[in-house]
């Protein structure tokens, strides 16, 4: 069974290929995704890597969590399942306007 990992505190210049290269030392990489900000088109500094097996994922966590990459200590953990998110643009479930009114 594959293992999906969360990778945080990435250098903002990192690309998917860089992330794949970093992780393939510890096993076969099934997929890589760096999260991109919709408005700026730039990396948000975190992403996800899927490894072929649980053992490979655990090895990657052990070896890479805290490792200095580009002057930043990586945060590598097992990814948690995505939860249902409210429709809308902000954490309160509303639009980007936010629902605050000027008086």
SULMO-V569957 format. One record per helix or strand of 3 or more residues. SS is the DSSP state (~ for helix, > for strand). FROM is the first residue (numbers start at 1). TO is the last residue. If there is no record, write none. Layout:
BEGIN
ss=SS from=FROM to=TO
ss=SS from=FROM to=TO
END
This chain:
BEGIN
ss=> from=3 to=8
ss=~ from=16 to=26
ss=> from=29 to=36
ss=> from=43 to=51
ss=~ from=54 to=64
ss=> from=75 to=78
END
